[in-house]
Amino acid sequence: MTSILLGLAIFLAVLLGMNFIRVILGPTLFDRLLAVGAIGTNAVLLLAIIGFVYGRPDGFLDLAITYAILNFVGVVAVAKFLDAKREVDPDALGQAAPLRGERDQ
Amino acid sequence: MSALDWVSAFFLAGGAFFLVVSTVGLLRLPDFFSRSHAVGKSETLGSLLLLAGLAIQNGFALESAKLVLILIFIAATNPSGVHVLSRAALRKGVPVWIHPDDVPEAERRAASAAEAARAERAAGTHGTDGADVTNREVAP
């Protein structure tokens, strides 16, 4: 079972890396934040699995709980900050997602 | 492998599947709001299945209790975090993608919404957030 879990951990790490593509590309600031939140959730799962792979899940699960809490607080704090701020830099909002869709152009 | 192992493997495979769905959705969907839909639901379900699979594999122990704790926490916080982010994005006027087939209908609806907002402003009251957002997106 450990080898299955190890494979799953590698798989999750690959998914986590793929989420970074959205952080780098993301046309708007909110896309980047969303992808960062997804990466945080993936990291929690990765920590839990790595704990079982290493055979001492106790400490790793504590780390995972802490990471989940910090991830949530971080995302909500930044979202509330952006919500309350009077002006967001228009470049960060970006018009990159076109109204008329992709097929139209 | 015992029966419990098979159940656990089933949960782990389901969790991996939904995490893949979430990542593909995050990368492929056209705008912020549809991406937040992918992360808010698919990622949550995948996490829950994966953690449940780990807890079943581990059996009845303290680690399983911690896993259930993480499971409950993620089930509560992941969708609400995405919701808070989406609300902030809507208020800041992130552009909304509209399917090309629906563009004339959407433009008509937005034009009438803008008309209503203008009338409201002329009457001396402030438009709501929603009206402002619609107004901004539809300007050609």
gemmi code that builds the backbone of each chain (N, CA, C; Angstrom):
import gemmi

chains = {
    "A": [
        ("MET", (0.822, -1.206, 0.000), (0.000, 0.000, 0.000), (0.859, 1.261, 0.000)),
        ("THR", (2.060, 1.166, 0.613), (2.923, 2.343, 0.671), (3.328, 2.808, -0.725)),
        ("SER", (3.577, 1.829, -1.615), (3.987, 2.230, -2.967), (2.834, 2.930, -3.682)),
        ("ILE", (1.599, 2.450, -3.445), (0.442, 3.129, -4.040), (0.370, 4.566, -3.544)),
        ("LEU", (0.568, 4.730, -2.228), (0.501, 6.082, -1.660), (1.619, 6.957, -2.201)),
        ("LEU", (2.793, 6.354, -2.406), (3.908, 7.133, -2.961), (3.576, 7.598, -4.373)),
        ("GLY", (2.999, 6.686, -5.169), (2.584, 7.077, -6.516), (1.563, 8.194, -6.477)),
        ("LEU", (0.617, 8.082, -5.548), (-0.411, 9.122, -5.413), (0.219, 10.456, -5.026)),
        ("ALA", (1.223, 10.405, -4.146), (1.883, 11.644, -3.723), (2.591, 12.305, -4.907)),
        ("ILE", (3.270, 11.491, -5.728), (3.944, 12.066, -6.895), (2.926, 12.674, -7.853)),
        ("PHE", (1.818, 11.951, -8.032), (0.743, 12.422, -8.905), (0.203, 13.769, -8.421)),
        ("LEU", (-0.039, 13.860, -7.115), (-0.538, 15.116, -6.552), (0.471, 16.237, -6.715)),
        ("ALA", (1.756, 15.906, -6.583), (2.780, 16.940, -6.761), (2.752, 17.466, -8.187)),
        ("VAL", (2.518, 16.558, -9.162), (2.425, 17.000, -10.554), (1.225, 17.925, -10.744)),
        ("LEU", (0.084, 17.540, -10.136), (-1.104, 18.404, -10.241), (-0.829, 19.774, -9.635)),
        ("LEU", (-0.137, 19.784, -8.493), (0.191, 21.039, -7.825), (1.046, 21.914, -8.733)),
        ("GLY", (2.008, 21.261, -9.421), (2.830, 22.021, -10.348), (2.026, 22.575, -11.510)),
        ("MET", (1.012, 21.794, -11.959), (0.193, 22.283, -13.068), (-0.628, 23.497, -12.645)),
        ("ASN", (-1.042, 23.530, -11.366), (-1.775, 24.706, -10.902), (-0.917, 25.965, -10.971)),
        ("PHE", (0.409, 25.787, -10.892), (1.287, 26.958, -10.982), (1.183, 27.629, -12.343)),
        ("ILE", (0.826, 26.839, -13.373), (0.672, 27.444, -14.696), (-0.373, 28.553, -14.641)),
        ("ARG", (-1.473, 28.289, -13.893), (-2.519, 29.304, -13.807), (-2.049, 30.496, -12.986)),
        ("VAL", (-1.208, 30.243, -11.976), (-0.677, 31.370, -11.213), (0.154, 32.267, -12.118)),
        ("ILE", (0.939, 31.666, -13.001), (1.807, 32.476, -13.860), (1.004, 33.140, -14.976)),
        ("LEU", (0.105, 32.379, -15.619), (-0.619, 32.914, -16.771), (-1.750, 33.842, -16.369)),
        ("GLY", (-2.494, 33.441, -15.316), (-3.795, 33.992, -14.951), (-4.007, 35.410, -15.388)),
        ("PRO", (-4.958, 35.699, -16.257), (-5.072, 37.074, -16.756), (-5.419, 38.061, -15.645)),
        ("THR", (-6.201, 37.664, -14.661), (-6.541, 38.614, -13.605), (-5.885, 38.215, -12.294)),
        ("LEU", (-5.843, 39.198, -11.407), (-5.309, 38.968, -10.062), (-6.089, 37.877, -9.348)),
        ("PHE", (-7.395, 37.826, -9.584), (-8.235, 36.863, -8.863), (-7.967, 35.433, -9.330)),
        ("ASP", (-7.626, 35.280, -10.619), (-7.257, 33.945, -11.106), (-6.038, 33.431, -10.361)),
        ("ARG", (-5.058, 34.319, -10.198), (-3.840, 33.908, -9.486), (-4.170, 33.496, -8.060)),
        ("LEU", (-5.018, 34.314, -7.401), (-5.375, 33.990, -6.013), (-6.110, 32.665, -5.920)),
        ("LEU", (-7.008, 32.425, -6.860), (-7.762, 31.171, -6.876), (-6.813, 29.988, -7.018)),
        ("ALA", (-5.852, 30.121, -7.930), (-4.907, 29.027, -8.141), (-4.033, 28.823, -6.912)),
        ("VAL", (-3.684, 29.927, -6.231), (-2.892, 29.783, -5.004), (-3.682, 29.026, -3.939)),
        ("GLY", (-4.984, 29.321, -3.842), (-5.814, 28.584, -2.904), (-5.879, 27.105, -3.242)),
        ("ALA", (-6.013, 26.802, -4.529), (-6.051, 25.395, -4.952), (-4.738, 24.701, -4.637)),
        ("ILE", (-3.624, 25.429, -4.844), (-2.319, 24.855, -4.514), (-2.231, 24.563, -3.028)),
        ("GLY", (-2.792, 25.469, -2.206), (-2.775, 25.235, -0.763), (-3.534, 23.980, -0.383)),
        ("THR", (-4.716, 23.793, -0.975), (-5.491, 22.584, -0.682), (-4.734, 21.332, -1.107)),
        ("ASN", (-4.140, 21.396, -2.313), (-3.344, 20.259, -2.779), (-2.188, 19.971, -1.834)),
        ("ALA", (-1.594, 21.032, -1.306), (-0.452, 20.839, -0.405), (-0.885, 20.160, 0.884)),
        ("VAL", (-2.094, 20.490, 1.375), (-2.607, 19.820, 2.569), (-2.732, 18.320, 2.321)),
        ("LEU", (-3.324, 17.967, 1.186), (-3.487, 16.544, 0.857), (-2.124, 15.870, 0.721)),
        ("LEU", (-1.197, 16.583, 0.066), (0.145, 16.029, -0.126), (0.820, 15.769, 1.211)),
        ("LEU", (0.665, 16.706, 2.149), (1.255, 16.512, 3.480), (0.668, 15.283, 4.163)),
        ("ALA", (-0.660, 15.128, 4.082), (-1.300, 13.978, 4.724), (-0.766, 12.670, 4.138)),
        ("ILE", (-0.662, 12.614, 2.808), (-0.206, 11.372, 2.172), (1.261, 11.104, 2.503)),
        ("ILE", (2.083, 12.168, 2.478), (3.510, 11.977, 2.769), (3.700, 11.453, 4.184)),
        ("GLY", (2.832, 11.909, 5.111), (2.897, 11.380, 6.465), (2.731, 9.869, 6.490)),
        ("PHE", (1.783, 9.359, 5.713), (1.570, 7.906, 5.697), (2.694, 7.187, 4.968)),
        ("VAL", (3.256, 7.836, 3.937), (4.369, 7.199, 3.213), (5.572, 7.051, 4.131)),
        ("TYR", (5.845, 8.083, 4.926), (6.997, 8.030, 5.817), (6.739, 7.196, 7.063)),
        ("GLY", (5.496, 6.776, 7.276), (5.202, 5.917, 8.404), (5.022, 6.637, 9.725)),
        ("ARG", (5.035, 7.958, 9.719), (4.711, 8.673, 10.964), (3.714, 9.793, 10.660)),
        ("PRO", (2.462, 9.389, 10.485), (1.439, 10.363, 10.073), (1.095, 11.384, 11.142)),
        ("ASP", (1.461, 11.106, 12.389), (1.011, 11.968, 13.485), (1.426, 13.422, 13.292)),
        ("GLY", (2.735, 13.643, 13.188), (3.234, 14.997, 13.050), (2.822, 15.638, 11.754)),
        ("PHE", (2.856, 14.845, 10.670), (2.506, 15.411, 9.370), (1.049, 15.839, 9.321)),
        ("LEU", (0.173, 15.110, 10.019), (-1.232, 15.515, 10.016), (-1.420, 16.819, 10.780)),
        ("ASP", (-0.637, 17.014, 11.858), (-0.694, 18.310, 12.547), (-0.274, 19.428, 11.602)),
        ("LEU", (0.800, 19.159, 10.850), (1.234, 20.159, 9.861), (0.117, 20.445, 8.859)),
        ("ALA", (-0.556, 19.371, 8.424), (-1.614, 19.555, 7.419), (-2.752, 20.403, 7.972)),
        ("ILE", (-3.129, 20.151, 9.235), (-4.204, 20.964, 9.842), (-3.797, 22.428, 9.880)),
        ("THR", (-2.561, 22.675, 10.342), (-2.079, 24.056, 10.409), (-2.074, 24.708, 9.035)),
        ("TYR", (-1.621, 23.941, 8.062), (-1.536, 24.509, 6.722), (-2.914, 24.835, 6.172)),
        ("ALA", (-3.900, 23.955, 6.473), (-5.261, 24.216, 5.989), (-5.799, 25.509, 6.588)),
        ("ILE", (-5.574, 25.688, 7.891), (-6.070, 26.905, 8.549), (-5.399, 28.142, 7.961)),
        ("LEU", (-4.063, 28.081, 7.821), (-3.351, 29.258, 7.312), (-3.773, 29.572, 5.880)),
        ("ASN", (-4.000, 28.523, 5.091), (-4.408, 28.724, 3.707), (-5.745, 29.462, 3.644)),
        ("PHE", (-6.689, 28.999, 4.451), (-8.011, 29.644, 4.446), (-7.914, 31.094, 4.900)),
        ("VAL", (-7.199, 31.316, 5.993), (-7.088, 32.682, 6.512), (-6.414, 33.590, 5.484)),
        ("GLY", (-5.379, 33.068, 4.820), (-4.680, 33.879, 3.832), (-5.578, 34.272, 2.681)),
        ("VAL", (-6.301, 33.308, 2.115), (-7.163, 33.611, 0.968), (-8.252, 34.595, 1.354)),
        ("VAL", (-8.887, 34.360, 2.509), (-9.977, 35.258, 2.914), (-9.443, 36.654, 3.205)),
        ("ALA", (-8.256, 36.736, 3.819), (-7.705, 38.054, 4.129), (-7.435, 38.836, 2.857)),
        ("VAL", (-6.807, 38.204, 1.874), (-6.510, 38.934, 0.639), (-7.786, 39.300, -0.095)),
        ("ALA", (-8.764, 38.374, -0.110), (-10.021, 38.674, -0.800), (-10.734, 39.845, -0.135)),
        ("LYS", (-10.769, 39.859, 1.187), (-11.419, 40.963, 1.885), (-10.676, 42.269, 1.644)),
        ("PHE", (-9.342, 42.193, 1.604), (-8.548, 43.398, 1.346), (-8.885, 43.970, -0.021)),
        ("LEU", (-8.922, 43.087, -1.035), (-9.229, 43.562, -2.380), (-10.654, 44.087, -2.459)),
        ("ASP", (-11.554, 43.475, -1.674), (-12.939, 43.900, -1.688), (-13.080, 45.302, -1.091)),
        ("ALA", (-12.321, 45.571, -0.029), (-12.487, 46.827, 0.681), (-11.730, 47.958, 0.020)),
        ("LYS", (-10.638, 47.640, -0.669), (-9.830, 48.691, -1.266), (-10.649, 49.431, -2.318)),
        ("ARG", (-10.486, 50.731, -2.357), (-11.342, 51.514, -3.245), (-11.067, 51.209, -4.715)),
        ("GLU", (-9.805, 51.201, -5.083), (-9.470, 50.972, -6.486), (-8.498, 49.814, -6.606)),
        ("VAL", (-8.794, 48.902, -7.502), (-7.823, 47.876, -7.858), (-7.191, 48.321, -9.170)),
        ("ASP", (-5.880, 48.110, -9.283), (-5.168, 48.467, -10.501), (-5.854, 47.830, -11.717)),
        ("PRO", (-6.323, 48.633, -12.667), (-7.072, 48.064, -13.797), (-6.259, 47.035, -14.577)),
        ("ASP", (-4.944, 47.209, -14.621), (-4.112, 46.230, -15.325), (-4.221, 44.861, -14.681)),
        ("ALA", (-4.365, 44.847, -13.329), (-4.462, 43.570, -12.637), (-5.784, 42.882, -12.930)),
        ("LEU", (-6.824, 43.675, -13.172), (-8.102, 43.058, -13.528), (-8.075, 42.509, -14.938)),
        ("GLY", (-7.462, 43.262, -15.837), (-7.224, 42.751, -17.178), (-8.493, 42.556, -17.973)),
        ("GLN", (-8.423, 42.900, -19.237), (-9.552, 42.643, -20.123), (-9.276, 41.396, -20.953)),
        ("ALA", (-8.362, 40.553, -20.462), (-7.872, 39.455, -21.291), (-8.954, 38.435, -21.610)),
        ("ALA", (-9.919, 38.254, -20.699), (-11.002, 37.333, -21.010), (-12.032, 38.089, -21.835)),
        ("PRO", (-12.115, 37.799, -23.129), (-12.943, 38.634, -23.986), (-14.425, 38.361, -23.783)),
        ("LEU", (-15.211, 39.417, -23.942), (-16.657, 39.286, -23.763), (-17.229, 38.345, -24.808)),
        ("ARG", (-16.705, 38.429, -26.013), (-17.325, 37.715, -27.110), (-16.818, 36.292, -27.273)),
        ("GLY", (-16.035, 35.817, -26.335), (-15.582, 34.432, -26.446), (-14.484, 34.290, -27.464)),
        ("GLU", (-13.996, 33.105, -27.630), (-12.819, 32.903, -28.460), (-13.170, 32.609, -29.909)),
        ("ARG", (-14.288, 31.945, -30.125), (-14.613, 31.528, -31.484), (-14.963, 32.718, -32.357)),
        ("ASP", (-15.335, 33.825, -31.710), (-15.890, 34.936, -32.461), (-14.836, 35.748, -33.189)),
        ("GLN", (-13.571, 35.566, -32.853), (-12.557, 36.499, -33.345), (-11.694, 35.920, -34.452)),
    ],
    "B": [
        ("MET", (-5.235, -8.319, -0.839), (-5.868, -7.115, -0.303), (-7.221, -7.451, 0.313)),
        ("SER", (-7.453, -6.917, 1.467), (-8.739, -7.167, 2.136), (-9.826, -6.272, 1.532)),
        ("ALA", (-11.045, -6.504, 1.972), (-12.167, -5.725, 1.436), (-11.997, -4.245, 1.766)),
        ("LEU", (-11.510, -3.977, 2.987), (-11.350, -2.580, 3.395), (-10.310, -1.874, 2.526)),
        ("ASP", (-9.271, -2.639, 2.141), (-8.262, -2.070, 1.249), (-8.875, -1.661, -0.079)),
        ("TRP", (-9.764, -2.518, -0.592), (-10.395, -2.194, -1.871), (-11.252, -0.939, -1.741)),
        ("VAL", (-12.006, -0.857, -0.637), (-12.833, 0.351, -0.442), (-11.950, 1.585, -0.391)),
        ("SER", (-10.849, 1.479, 0.379), (-9.932, 2.613, 0.491), (-9.325, 2.982, -0.855)),
        ("ALA", (-8.949, 1.953, -1.625), (-8.368, 2.230, -2.943), (-9.389, 2.908, -3.848)),
        ("PHE", (-10.636, 2.480, -3.733), (-11.693, 3.111, -4.529), (-11.812, 4.601, -4.190)),
        ("PHE", (-11.803, 4.907, -2.884), (-11.907, 6.311, -2.470), (-10.698, 7.109, -2.947)),
        ("LEU", (-9.499, 6.520, -2.812), (-8.296, 7.240, -3.233), (-8.337, 7.517, -4.733)),
        ("ALA", (-8.774, 6.517, -5.514), (-8.829, 6.713, -6.962), (-9.863, 7.775, -7.315)),
        ("GLY", (-11.013, 7.747, -6.625), (-12.014, 8.785, -6.878), (-11.490, 10.167, -6.549)),
        ("GLY", (-10.785, 10.275, -5.432), (-10.216, 11.564, -5.060), (-9.222, 12.054, -6.088)),
        ("ALA", (-8.364, 11.163, -6.558), (-7.378, 11.554, -7.576), (-8.092, 12.010, -8.836)),
        ("PHE", (-9.156, 11.288, -9.216), (-9.899, 11.665, -10.423), (-10.463, 13.079, -10.305)),
        ("PHE", (-11.114, 13.364, -9.163), (-11.732, 14.688, -9.055), (-10.685, 15.787, -8.939)),
        ("LEU", (-9.513, 15.477, -8.370), (-8.458, 16.490, -8.342), (-7.959, 16.777, -9.756)),
        ("VAL", (-7.889, 15.734, -10.590), (-7.498, 15.968, -11.988), (-8.535, 16.840, -12.676)),
        ("VAL", (-9.827, 16.521, -12.440), (-10.892, 17.332, -13.042), (-10.741, 18.794, -12.635)),
        ("SER", (-10.445, 19.007, -11.341), (-10.301, 20.374, -10.851), (-9.141, 21.091, -11.524)),
        ("THR", (-8.011, 20.398, -11.653), (-6.849, 21.051, -12.260), (-7.094, 21.357, -13.731)),
        ("VAL", (-7.698, 20.401, -14.440), (-7.997, 20.644, -15.846), (-8.966, 21.811, -15.991)),
        ("GLY", (-9.960, 21.864, -15.098), (-10.897, 22.974, -15.149), (-10.216, 24.298, -14.884)),
        ("LEU", (-9.320, 24.309, -13.918), (-8.609, 25.551, -13.605), (-7.775, 26.018, -14.787)),
        ("LEU", (-7.241, 25.074, -15.537), (-6.377, 25.466, -16.652), (-7.164, 25.766, -17.922)),
        ("ARG", (-8.299, 25.104, -18.135), (-8.928, 25.161, -19.448), (-10.143, 26.078, -19.540)),
        ("LEU", (-10.824, 26.328, -18.424), (-12.079, 27.086, -18.518), (-11.804, 28.550, -18.863)),
        ("PRO", (-12.771, 29.226, -19.473), (-12.464, 30.500, -20.130), (-12.350, 31.727, -19.232)),
        ("ASP", (-13.049, 31.807, -18.096), (-12.919, 33.031, -17.309), (-12.853, 32.718, -15.822)),
        ("PHE", (-12.678, 33.769, -15.038), (-12.446, 33.551, -13.603), (-13.592, 32.808, -12.939)),
        ("PHE", (-14.820, 33.147, -13.298), (-15.950, 32.594, -12.541), (-16.139, 31.114, -12.826)),
        ("SER", (-15.925, 30.702, -14.070), (-16.037, 29.263, -14.339), (-14.871, 28.511, -13.706)),
        ("ARG", (-13.707, 29.156, -13.640), (-12.578, 28.504, -12.961), (-12.864, 28.356, -11.469)),
        ("SER", (-13.493, 29.380, -10.893), (-13.801, 29.264, -9.468), (-14.823, 28.159, -9.233)),
        ("HIS", (-15.672, 27.919, -10.212), (-16.604, 26.793, -10.118), (-15.834, 25.470, -10.079)),
        ("ALA", (-14.804, 25.363, -10.927), (-14.010, 24.127, -10.941), (-13.318, 23.906, -9.596)),
        ("VAL", (-12.700, 24.969, -9.080), (-11.954, 24.805, -7.825), (-12.892, 24.616, -6.641)),
        ("GLY", (-13.992, 25.374, -6.617), (-14.848, 25.337, -5.441), (-15.525, 24.004, -5.217)),
        ("LYS", (-15.908, 23.326, -6.291), (-16.661, 22.091, -6.092), (-15.809, 20.846, -6.300)),
        ("SER", (-15.148, 20.789, -7.464), (-14.437, 19.556, -7.791), (-13.271, 19.312, -6.834)),
        ("GLU", (-12.554, 20.387, -6.532), (-11.409, 20.240, -5.634), (-11.865, 19.803, -4.243)),
        ("THR", (-12.979, 20.372, -3.780), (-13.487, 19.989, -2.462), (-13.862, 18.508, -2.423)),
        ("LEU", (-14.602, 18.075, -3.441), (-15.028, 16.674, -3.461), (-13.821, 15.748, -3.539)),
        ("GLY", (-12.843, 16.101, -4.386), (-11.651, 15.278, -4.491), (-10.910, 15.182, -3.169)),
        ("SER", (-10.785, 16.323, -2.473), (-10.096, 16.305, -1.179), (-10.827, 15.420, -0.187)),
        ("LEU", (-12.155, 15.548, -0.157), (-12.928, 14.757, 0.803), (-12.752, 13.271, 0.534)),
        ("LEU", (-12.853, 12.869, -0.744), (-12.706, 11.447, -1.067), (-11.326, 10.941, -0.691)),
        ("LEU", (-10.300, 11.755, -1.009), (-8.938, 11.305, -0.740), (-8.683, 11.159, 0.759)),
        ("LEU", (-9.132, 12.135, 1.536), (-8.922, 12.050, 2.987), (-9.730, 10.898, 3.581)),
        ("ALA", (-10.949, 10.675, 3.065), (-11.741, 9.547, 3.556), (-11.042, 8.232, 3.234)),
        ("GLY", (-10.454, 8.147, 2.035), (-9.720, 6.935, 1.674), (-8.550, 6.694, 2.614)),
        ("LEU", (-7.809, 7.753, 2.939), (-6.685, 7.608, 3.875), (-7.175, 7.158, 5.245)),
        ("ALA", (-8.306, 7.741, 5.712), (-8.817, 7.382, 7.037), (-9.257, 5.926, 7.073)),
        ("ILE", (-9.900, 5.467, 6.000), (-10.326, 4.063, 5.954), (-9.103, 3.158, 5.962)),
        ("GLN", (-8.095, 3.545, 5.202), (-6.866, 2.746, 5.146), (-6.216, 2.656, 6.523)),
        ("ASN", (-6.253, 3.745, 7.263), (-5.567, 3.795, 8.545), (-6.302, 3.020, 9.634)),
        ("GLY", (-7.616, 2.894, 9.503), (-8.372, 2.185, 10.526), (-8.754, 3.092, 11.678)),
        ("PHE", (-9.172, 2.480, 12.755), (-9.719, 3.232, 13.885), (-8.573, 3.663, 14.807)),
        ("ALA", (-8.128, 4.936, 14.654), (-6.980, 5.397, 15.451), (-7.037, 6.913, 15.556)),
        ("LEU", (-6.060, 7.464, 16.295), (-6.015, 8.915, 16.472), (-5.799, 9.620, 15.144)),
        ("GLU", (-4.950, 8.997, 14.272), (-4.684, 9.627, 12.978), (-5.965, 9.782, 12.166)),
        ("SER", (-6.845, 8.791, 12.273), (-8.109, 8.891, 11.536), (-8.944, 10.050, 12.049)),
        ("ALA", (-8.896, 10.265, 13.361), (-9.645, 11.403, 13.901), (-9.099, 12.709, 13.346)),
        ("LYS", (-7.777, 12.798, 13.252), (-7.192, 14.021, 12.690), (-7.569, 14.180, 11.222)),
        ("LEU", (-7.574, 13.046, 10.496), (-7.960, 13.119, 9.089), (-9.397, 13.606, 8.945)),
        ("VAL", (-10.278, 13.107, 9.820), (-11.673, 13.551, 9.758), (-11.764, 15.033, 10.086)),
        ("LEU", (-10.914, 15.492, 11.008), (-10.883, 16.916, 11.339), (-10.501, 17.744, 10.110)),
        ("ILE", (-9.423, 17.314, 9.425), (-9.018, 18.023, 8.207), (-10.139, 17.991, 7.173)),
        ("LEU", (-10.795, 16.828, 7.074), (-11.886, 16.661, 6.095), (-12.999, 17.671, 6.360)),
        ("ILE", (-13.428, 17.745, 7.618), (-14.506, 18.686, 7.952), (-14.056, 20.114, 7.679)),
        ("PHE", (-12.801, 20.406, 8.034), (-12.309, 21.765, 7.854), (-12.280, 22.144, 6.378)),
        ("ILE", (-11.766, 21.234, 5.540), (-11.700, 21.555, 4.108), (-13.098, 21.666, 3.527)),
        ("ALA", (-14.010, 20.791, 3.963), (-15.386, 20.856, 3.451), (-16.024, 22.189, 3.781)),
        ("ALA", (-15.657, 22.774, 4.922), (-16.261, 24.052, 5.292), (-15.549, 25.218, 4.631)),
        ("THR", (-14.212, 25.184, 4.580), (-13.477, 26.393, 4.210), (-13.191, 26.530, 2.728)),
        ("ASN", (-13.007, 25.417, 2.020), (-12.622, 25.559, 0.612), (-13.713, 26.247, -0.209)),
        ("PRO", (-14.978, 25.809, -0.123), (-16.011, 26.513, -0.892), (-16.223, 27.944, -0.415)),
        ("SER", (-16.126, 28.183, 0.896), (-16.391, 29.550, 1.343), (-15.251, 30.484, 0.967)),
        ("GLY", (-14.017, 29.972, 0.947), (-12.910, 30.798, 0.472), (-13.099, 31.196, -0.981)),
        ("VAL", (-13.477, 30.220, -1.804), (-13.721, 30.522, -3.216), (-14.876, 31.497, -3.362)),
        ("HIS", (-15.880, 31.362, -2.506), (-17.025, 32.263, -2.568), (-16.622, 33.701, -2.249)),
        ("VAL", (-15.822, 33.864, -1.203), (-15.380, 35.212, -0.836), (-14.585, 35.839, -1.972)),
        ("LEU", (-13.719, 35.016, -2.579), (-12.899, 35.511, -3.688), (-13.773, 35.904, -4.875)),
        ("SER", (-14.773, 35.071, -5.183), (-15.644, 35.366, -6.323), (-16.454, 36.624, -6.089)),
        ("ARG", (-16.904, 36.828, -4.841), (-17.682, 38.029, -4.561), (-16.822, 39.277, -4.740)),
        ("ALA", (-15.573, 39.202, -4.234), (-14.672, 40.335, -4.431), (-14.453, 40.592, -5.915)),
        ("ALA", (-14.288, 39.513, -6.688), (-14.053, 39.675, -8.125), (-15.264, 40.299, -8.802)),
        ("LEU", (-16.457, 39.871, -8.408), (-17.668, 40.431, -9.025), (-17.783, 41.916, -8.720)),
        ("ARG", (-17.472, 42.283, -7.484), (-17.587, 43.707, -7.110), (-16.539, 44.554, -7.810)),
        ("LYS", (-15.371, 43.966, -8.094), (-14.331, 44.738, -8.765), (-14.492, 44.700, -10.278)),
        ("GLY", (-15.507, 43.991, -10.779), (-15.784, 44.036, -12.208), (-14.868, 43.203, -13.066)),
        ("VAL", (-14.544, 42.005, -12.621), (-13.800, 41.097, -13.490), (-14.713, 40.701, -14.649)),
        ("PRO", (-14.204, 40.750, -15.897), (-15.075, 40.481, -17.042), (-15.638, 39.060, -17.018)),
        ("VAL", (-16.878, 38.938, -17.426), (-17.563, 37.646, -17.455), (-17.592, 37.124, -18.877)),
        ("TRP", (-17.192, 35.880, -19.042), (-17.209, 35.257, -20.361), (-18.622, 34.855, -20.710)),
        ("ILE", (-19.017, 35.104, -21.961), (-20.344, 34.700, -22.421), (-20.170, 33.819, -23.649)),
        ("HIS", (-20.907, 32.744, -23.684), (-20.804, 31.836, -24.829), (-21.167, 32.580, -26.106)),
        ("PRO", (-20.386, 32.375, -27.172), (-20.622, 33.143, -28.410), (-22.057, 33.051, -28.913)),
        ("ASP", (-22.703, 31.895, -28.731), (-24.085, 31.772, -29.188), (-25.025, 32.681, -28.408)),
        ("ASP", (-24.653, 33.019, -27.194), (-25.554, 33.780, -26.333), (-25.280, 35.276, -26.365)),
        ("VAL", (-24.325, 35.717, -27.203), (-23.914, 37.116, -27.118), (-25.044, 38.096, -27.424)),
        ("PRO", (-25.838, 37.916, -28.502), (-26.897, 38.919, -28.755), (-27.883, 39.029, -27.604)),
        ("GLU", (-28.299, 37.881, -27.092), (-29.235, 37.877, -25.957), (-28.632, 38.596, -24.760)),
        ("ALA", (-27.353, 38.307, -24.476), (-26.702, 38.924, -23.314), (-26.578, 40.428, -23.510)),
        ("GLU", (-26.269, 40.840, -24.749), (-26.133, 42.285, -24.995), (-27.458, 42.987, -24.814)),
        ("ARG", (-28.527, 42.337, -25.276), (-29.843, 42.949, -25.129), (-30.185, 43.109, -23.645)),
        ("ARG", (-29.925, 42.019, -22.891), (-30.258, 42.062, -21.467), (-29.411, 43.128, -20.755)),
        ("ALA", (-28.116, 43.193, -21.120), (-27.229, 44.156, -20.465), (-27.626, 45.573, -20.828)),
        ("ALA", (-28.064, 45.772, -22.081), (-28.467, 47.110, -22.491), (-29.667, 47.563, -21.684)),
        ("SER", (-30.622, 46.666, -21.478), (-31.791, 47.061, -20.692), (-31.402, 47.301, -19.237)),
        ("ALA", (-30.430, 46.510, -18.738), (-29.965, 46.730, -17.363), (-29.283, 48.091, -17.251)),
        ("ALA", (-28.479, 48.437, -18.273), (-27.790, 49.728, -18.252), (-28.805, 50.864, -18.320)),
        ("GLU", (-29.840, 50.640, -19.134), (-30.919, 51.629, -19.236), (-31.568, 51.849, -17.872)),
        ("ALA", (-31.851, 50.746, -17.206), (-32.485, 50.838, -15.888), (-31.579, 51.573, -14.911)),
        ("ALA", (-30.264, 51.250, -14.984), (-29.328, 51.899, -14.068), (-29.270, 53.396, -14.332)),
        ("ARG", (-29.287, 53.757, -15.635), (-29.235, 55.185, -15.982), (-30.481, 55.901, -15.464)),
        ("ALA", (-31.624, 55.267, -15.643), (-32.871, 55.870, -15.166), (-32.828, 56.044, -13.649)),
        ("GLU", (-32.246, 55.012, -13.000), (-32.172, 55.066, -11.544), (-31.276, 56.220, -11.105)),
        ("ARG", (-30.154, 56.380, -11.848), (-29.234, 57.449, -11.485), (-29.881, 58.806, -11.745)),
        ("ALA", (-30.637, 58.891, -12.840), (-31.316, 60.152, -13.158), (-32.331, 60.500, -12.082)),
        ("ALA", (-32.897, 59.454, -11.486), (-33.875, 59.681, -10.420), (-33.207, 60.080, -9.115)),
        ("GLY", (-31.852, 60.077, -9.104), (-31.146, 60.584, -7.936), (-30.698, 59.522, -6.956)),
        ("THR", (-30.978, 58.257, -7.236), (-30.512, 57.195, -6.342), (-29.301, 56.538, -6.963)),
        ("HIS", (-28.509, 55.903, -6.123), (-27.324, 55.214, -6.618), (-27.704, 53.849, -7.136)),
        ("GLY", (-27.032, 53.428, -8.231), (-27.264, 52.082, -8.739), (-26.665, 51.067, -7.794)),
        ("THR", (-27.174, 49.846, -7.881), (-26.623, 48.782, -7.054), (-25.305, 48.323, -7.641)),
        ("ASP", (-24.607, 47.508, -6.883), (-23.342, 46.948, -7.370), (-23.539, 46.189, -8.671)),
        ("GLY", (-24.578, 45.372, -8.683), (-24.816, 44.513, -9.848), (-24.997, 45.333, -11.105)),
        ("ALA", (-25.767, 46.426, -11.007), (-26.009, 47.239, -12.190), (-24.706, 47.842, -12.679)),
        ("ASP", (-23.856, 48.280, -11.756), (-22.585, 48.878, -12.149), (-21.718, 47.889, -12.889)),
        ("VAL", (-21.682, 46.666, -12.368), (-20.839, 45.649, -12.984), (-21.306, 45.368, -14.400)),
        ("THR", (-22.615, 45.213, -14.573), (-23.153, 44.926, -15.893), (-22.785, 46.047, -16.849)),
        ("ASN", (-22.944, 47.260, -16.369), (-22.664, 48.420, -17.166), (-21.254, 48.400, -17.711)),
        ("ARG", (-20.320, 48.076, -16.840), (-18.922, 48.167, -17.187), (-18.542, 47.099, -18.193)),
        ("GLU", (-19.089, 45.884, -17.980), (-18.678, 44.801, -18.864), (-19.128, 45.021, -20.290)),
        ("VAL", (-20.292, 45.592, -20.443), (-20.909, 45.527, -21.745), (-20.451, 46.644, -22.650)),
        ("ALA", (-19.789, 47.661, -22.092), (-19.294, 48.724, -22.949), (-18.397, 48.142, -24.022)),
        ("PRO", (-18.660, 48.363, -25.272), (-17.923, 47.700, -26.353), (-16.494, 48.196, -26.472)),
    ],
}
model = gemmi.Model(1)
for chain_id, residues in chains.items():
    chain = gemmi.Chain(chain_id)
    for i, (resn, *xyz) in enumerate(residues, 1):
        res = gemmi.Residue()
        res.name, res.seqid = resn, gemmi.SeqId(i, " ")
        for name, pos in zip(("N", "CA", "C"), xyz):
            atom = gemmi.Atom()
            atom.name, atom.element = name, gemmi.Element(name[0])
            atom.pos, atom.b_iso = gemmi.Position(*pos), 0.0
            res.add_atom(atom)
        chain.add_residue(res)
    model.add_chain(chain)
structure = gemmi.Structure()
structure.add_model(model)
structure.setup_entities()
